[in-house]
Each structure stands twice: as structure tokens, then as C-alpha cells.
Amino acid sequence: MNTTKKTHDLSIENRKKLCLTGIEDMKNFDDKHIIACIDSENIIIRGEFLNIKKLDLESGELEIDGKIYSIEYKKIGAHKKIFSKIFK
């Protein structure tokens, strides 16, 4: 089993422009939040007027502009474990 984590880079310019590398997949997006997959984790970008300027899954690049409020990392499937404990 290979547990080597892939690298990714994240840069934010004045909370108005975000550049991210290492993207494997896009889960969901609208003008208030963007969810992308990076090495078995979801990265959730929240804000207003979010606009995807560049998305290249081949090279793993994502560029966003808008008002960026927060960035959060979550393990994929973490929310499912919580619900399965509640509804046992």
C-alpha cells in the first residue's frame, strides 16, 4: 500500500485571487463555494462572487478570483462516518 502524499501548492493574493496545484477532481462549485479533491481530501473554498478562471485537471491547476473568505481541508468520507454513528 502506497501512503505517499502528493504535494500541492496554494497561494492567495489579497484574498481576491487563489491559485492551487495538485487538483485531482472537482466535486462542486458555484459563486459561494468551490469543492475540489486533492490526494484523498476535499478542499473547500468559501467566499462571494467566486469565479473559476482556469481549471486544468490534466496538470492539476485551478485559478479562482472573487472574495475569498475561508479555505478548509476535509478528509473524504469524514461526514459519512458521523452520520453512520448517529443513525445506528
C-alpha positions, 0 to 999 in steps of 0.5 A: 500500500502506497501512503505517499502524499502528493504535494500541492501548492496554494497561494492567495493574493489579497484574498481576491485571487487563489491559485492551487496545484495538485487538483485531482477532481472537482466535486462542486462549485458555484459563486459561494463555494468551490469543492475540489479533491486533492490526494484523498481530501476535499478542499473547500473554498468559501467566499462571494462572487467566486469565479473559476478562471482556469481549471486544468485537471490534466496538470492539476491547476485551478485559478479562482478570483472573487472574495475569498473568505475561508479555505478548509481541508476535509478528509473524504468520507469524514461526514459519512462516518458521523452520520453512520454513528448517529443513525445506528 
